[in-house]
Amino acid sequence: MMTKAAEKAMEALTQRVFERDRTDPEERDSTTDFAFEFIVWLRANGWNHIPPAATPAPPAPPNGLHGAAIARHALAQIGKGDSDGR
């Protein structure tokens, strides 16, 4: 399902491409100019490009532990249990 804004942008681009295709090749704007004009039109109609969020860094291992030592530490914590013998 498309938003009204997306439908409006798609219709505008379709119309511009249709008109551009019907123009003589010698009279056509460059593809860069065509794209620039459309981006300007999108911005004038409220579109604002928001770049994707950066991916978070992977979690850091516990201080001082590396490799198999992390697993040994986790197993030791599980093995301790509560003071009531659980």
C-alpha positions in Angstrom: 0.0 0.0 0.0 1.4 3.3 -1.0 0.9 6.7 0.7 -0.7 9.5 -1.1 2.7 11.3 -1.2 4.3 8.3 -2.8 1.5 7.9 -5.3 1.8 11.6 -6.2 5.6 11.3 -6.7 5.1 8.2 -8.9 2.6 9.9 -11.0 4.8 13.0 -11.4 7.8 10.9 -12.4 5.8 8.8 -14.8 4.5 12.0 -16.5 8.0 13.5 -16.7 9.5 10.3 -18.2 6.7 10.1 -20.7 7.2 13.7 -21.8 11.0 13.2 -21.9 10.7 10.1 -24.1 8.5 12.0 -26.5 11.1 14.8 -26.9 13.6 14.7 -29.7 16.9 13.3 -28.5 18.8 16.5 -29.6 16.4 18.6 -27.4 16.4 16.4 -24.3 18.1 17.5 -21.1 20.9 15.3 -19.8 19.8 12.5 -17.6 21.6 14.2 -14.7 19.6 17.4 -15.3 16.4 15.3 -15.5 17.2 13.6 -12.2 18.2 16.9 -10.5 14.9 18.5 -11.6 12.9 15.7 -10.2 14.7 15.7 -6.9 14.1 19.5 -6.7 10.4 18.9 -7.4 10.3 16.2 -4.6 11.9 18.5 -2.1 9.6 21.4 -3.1 6.7 19.0 -2.3 7.9 18.1 1.2 10.2 15.1 0.6 13.2 15.0 2.8 15.8 12.2 2.4 16.7 10.7 5.7 19.8 8.5 5.5 19.5 5.0 7.1 20.6 4.7 10.7 24.1 3.5 11.4 24.4 -0.2 12.5 25.2 -0.5 16.2 28.6 -1.9 17.2 28.6 -5.5 18.3 28.6 -6.0 22.1 32.0 -6.0 23.7 33.1 -9.1 25.6 33.5 -8.9 29.4 36.6 -7.0 30.5 39.7 -9.1 30.3 38.0 -12.2 28.9 38.5 -13.5 25.4 37.5 -16.6 23.5 36.9 -19.7 25.5 37.4 -17.8 28.8 34.1 -16.1 28.2 32.3 -19.4 28.1 34.2 -20.7 31.1 33.2 -17.6 33.0 29.5 -18.0 32.0 29.5 -21.6 33.1 31.1 -20.8 36.4 28.4 -18.2 37.1 25.7 -20.7 36.3 27.4 -23.3 38.5 27.5 -21.0 41.5 23.7 -21.0 42.0 22.0 -19.3 44.9 23.1 -19.5 48.5 20.1 -21.7 49.3 21.4 -24.5 47.2 19.5 -24.0 44.0 
